[in-house]
């Protein structure tokens, strides 16, 4: 497996990505990526399509079961990646359904605020049983309507925390998310720690909660940050993960799959976790 490329953090149309699960699989194979994890927000509903698409390639690509759960710790949004979770786990399944329905109500509240601010947009009708919607969908609608040039401009002007069109999202606590991932038989990884506003929070969370790993390799972490997170992983005996956090959004890096790369050997502990248990 040496030198093989992997990507353990991808988003599909089942949350806020622009590529379908099939498109992600096809593009990964085209770019020489041998293992992927589709980690949609509060949803694993793209997994069946991704696994079916992978079968066409006769073992050239492996798809790990993954999810990304949004949690809240004081003023920080803490994202937690779950890998190898069992899709038969009713507790996690039901909680993600609940979170997606909450996202839908939040969407309508944001659109109502925007209407009062003079921004008249519609967001594609969603099925909360299957698709998680959020601020990126609203931002893309505003860009498509010509109100802003980029998604980032929308967030900066309207949708940032405390912004004029912001609506808080009901979230789990990190402790609740970890318990659900573990109940589903999976491993819980602290996602993109470099994006946390409180830079002391990752170490405090890792010391207080039963995390299994930390996402070291992520576009938000430069070489210095990566070294810091690697040292923290070693200190706490944690697995190391990594991925591009690819959404397929033109003004969000990476703009194409395969631009930001992760090596198999750097994250093999996460990929081979179930095999290591045998």
N, C-alpha and C positions, 0 to 999 in steps of 0.2 A: 504493500500500500504506500510505500515511500513516494513522496513527491506528488501524491494525488491531491487534487483540489477538492475542498468541501465548502459548504455554506449552510450553517445551522441556524440561520435567522432570516427567513423570507416571509413576505406577506403577499397574500393572494386577494382575489376579488371577494373572498369570503370575509375579509375585514376591510382594510383600507389600501390594499394594493391594486394595481391596474392590470396585472397579469392573472389569467385563470391558473388553477393548479396545473392543468395540462401544459399551458404555455411555459410555466416555470420549469417543469420537467424537461420539455423540449429544448429550452434555452440553456439549461444547465448542461445537458448532454452535448449540445453544440459547442459549449465553452470548456468542455473537458472536466466538468465538476462531477465527481463520482458519488458524493453523498450530500443530500440536502435535508433540511427540516423546514416544513411550512409551519410557521409559528404565528398563526393569525390571532388577533385580539379576541379573547373570550370565545374562541371557536376552534373546533377541530373538524368542522364539516367539509373542508376541502380535501381531507385525507383520502377518502375513497377514490375521488377523481385522480388525485396525484398517484396513488398506488396503481390504479388501472393504467394510467399513462406510462408509468415506469415499466410495466410488464412488456411493453412493445420493444424495449431495448435489451431484453435478454440478459439482465444482470449488469449492464453497464452503469446503472445508477441505482442507488438505494435511497429510500425515503423514510426518514425517522418520523414517528408520531410526535408532534409538538404543539404547544399552545403558548400564548403569552397572556398572562393575567395582569390586569392593572390594579395596583393597590395604592393606598394612601398612608403615609407616615408623617403625622403633623402637617407641615406645609409642602412636603415633597411627594411627588408622584413616583412610586417605586414599581418598576416593571419586573416581573418574575417569569422566567421561561421554564416550562415544564417539558421534559423529554421522556420518552418511553412510557407515557401515561396509557393506561388501559381505557379504551373507549367504551368499555362495559361498566365503568364506574358511574353509577347513578348520581352520587352526590356531586361530583364535578360536572357531569352533564347538566344536571338541573340548575346548578349555580350559574353556569355559563349562559344557559337559556335566560335565566333571570337577569343577568347582567346585560344581555343583548336587548331585552325588552326595555330595560332602564335607559340604554343608549338611544333607543327610538324616541322615548318621551323627551329625552334631553335634546335630541335633534329638533323636534318641533318647537321646543322652548327657545332654542337658538335662532331658528328661522323667524319666530315671532319678534324677537329682539331686533333682528336685522331689518325686518319690515318697518318697525317703528323708527329705525335709524335711516330709512330711505333706500335700503338695499333690497331689491325685489328679485329673489331667486327661488328656484325649486331644486330639490335634491331628488335624484332618482328614487322611485318608490322601493322600499326595502322589505324584505321578509325577515323579521327578527328571529325566526326559527333557524335561519341559515346564515345570515350575514350581519356582521357587527358594523354599525355605522358610527362615525365620530366627527371630530372637527375637520380632519382632512377632506372629508366628502363635502362639507360646507365650503371650505376654502377653495376647492377645485371648482365648485359651482360659481363662486364669485369671480374667479379668474376667467372661466368660460364665458361669463356674461360681460366681461370687459371692465369690471370695476377695479381690478388690480392686475398687475403684470405677473406676479408670482404667488405661490401658496405662502411663502415666507412673509411676504408683504401683508397678506391677510391676517396671519397670526400676529404680526407685530402691531397692526392697527386695531384689530377687532377681537381676535379669538384667544389671545394670551390670557393666562390666569389673571382674573381681575379686570380684563378688558371689557369694553362696552357691550359685546355680544357673547361674552363667556357665560356658560352655565356649568356649575360644578357637576361632575360625574359621580354617581354613587359607586363607591369602590370597596373592595375588601381591605382588610388589614394584611400586612405581610404574613403575620402568623396564620390567618385564616387561609390564605392562598397556599402556603407551604403545607398546611394540614391536608388540604384537598388534593394537592399534587401527590403527596405521599400516600394518601388513601387510595389514589388511582394507581399506585405501584410505580410511580415515576420518580425522577430526580428533579430538584428545584435549583435553578441557577439565577443568580442576581444578574439582571440584564443591564447592559451599558452603564456601569457605575460612573463613568466620566461625565454622564449627562445629569447626574444629581446635583442640585444646587448646593446642598450642604455637603461639602467635601469630606466631612468627618463621618457622614452617615454610613457609607459602605462598611467601614471597619466596625462600627457599633452594631449594625444589623447582623453582620457575619458572626460577631461574638455572642449576640443575644438569641439568634434564631437558628434552627437546624437546616441551614442551606447546605446543598450538596456541591455547589460549584459557583463559579463567577465567570462572566463573559469578559475575557481579557481582550480578545481580538475583535474590535469593533471600530468603525470609522471615526467615532468620537474620541478615541484614545490614541494619542501620539506615542512615539517610542518611549518617552519617559513615563507616561501613564501606564503603558503596557507593562513595563518593568515593575512599577509599583503594584499593579494588580497581580502580577505573577508572584511577587514576594508575599503578598497578602494571602494568595491561594496556598502557597507552601506553608505559611505560618499556621493556617487553619486546617490544613489537610484537605483542601478542596479540589474538585475536578475543575478543569479549565475548558471553557467553551469559546466559540467565536463564529461570527457571521457578519454579513454585509448590511443586514437590516434593510434589504432591497424592497422598495415599494413600486418601482417603475414610474416614479414621478419625475418629469423632465428637469425640474429645478431643485431636486433633492439628490444629494450624492449617496450612493453611486447611481448614475443615470442609466447604467446598463449592467446586467448581470455579468460577473467575471472581471470587472474592473478592480474591485477590492477583493483580495484573495486570502484564503485561509488554507493552511496545509493540514492534511489528514493527521500527520504525526503530532501536531500541536494540540489537537483536541480528541485524540483517539480514546482517551478515558471516557469521554461522554458517549462517543459513538459505540464503543465496545462494552459499555457498562453492564448490559444484561449478560453478555458472554463471560465477563469477569466474575459474575455471581455464581456461575455454574461450577 
